[in-house]
Amino acid sequence: MKIAFLGLGIMGSRMARRLLDAGHELRVYNRSANSDLEALASKGATACESPALAVAGCELIITMLSNPEAVKAVARGETGLLSNATRGGVWMDCSTVDPEFSRDMAAEAERAGLQFLDCPVAGSKIPAENGELIFLMGGPAEALERVKPVVEVLSRKAVHCGENGSGSSMKLVVNFMLAQSVLAAAESVRLGKSLGLGESDLLDTLLATPVAAPILQGLRPRFEGKDTEVHFPLKHMLKDLKLARQSLGNAAIMPLLDAGIGIYEATLDDNQDQDFSRVYGR
Ligand code: NAP
């Protein structure tokens, strides 16, 4: 399939690489030049200077961008993807955004003759590399069917959550739970240490019980400082919690969500380049 892939950050670069390796014809765009763009071009992808150029003649457009502002920047305007998309194509937005924004993009896509799917993913850098993401998809079943061969290259599971916006809603729920699981682990260990227990014993015991979220086992090397890479930037987790709050409105009572926003915000450092697991050690 001829695919335009826009946004080659931590996740997008790895997803694009898998599609290329699977034999798809790829046109790629990233706002700034980076080594992933060059690496993909050297493997046969066509590097393009604007979103509009990237989508030329493509049946499928995939965006994997930071936040709603980034998606707007890539979608709209003279050089935006909507200005030059092939009518009858599909746009999958894999960025984590809020459901209202996804519905707005679906309406804009429809005016440009495209079917739109909100397709945020669960799973981080390594699952993206290995094609083991979980796709949370919102939009028409017929569009889902059309993109199935591509989704299969990238994922181990695809969930159809409902109409446009429902994939984004589900993603905000999943990340709220993830954010809280790490905070709960951090405070549990802090409690145990202050009662005189050792950190390794605490982690060994907590992770062997059903009370710990399964993901914590995989995060343990990050908690213990053995893996210092950025897998999921903390700034994106904070963005997701804020989008959840914004989507709910201020009247909804969600004390854990508000506490989480405060803690992740306080942990974000000046260069904004740290993994979300950093909240464990604060
Ligand atoms: P990332 O490494 O920070 O990459 C962000 C991408 O967005 C880059 O290509 C960046 O371009 C682009 N971008 C940002 N602002 C832009 C703008 N104004 N105009 C055009 N392009 C812009 O992020 P990521 O980790 O790949 O995550 C991408 C999305 O997936 C986010 O919504 C994130 O919440 C979600 N997600 C991430 C993970 C994870 O574990 N990392 C897991 C699931 C979901 P430049 O290179 O030019 O900055």
Residues whose N, C-alpha, C, O or C-beta is under 5 A from the ligand:
A	BS01	NAP	G7 L8 G9 I10 M11 G12 N30 R31 S32 M64 L65 S66 N67 E69 A70 A73 C94 S95 T96 V121 G123 S124 K125 H231 F232 P233 H236
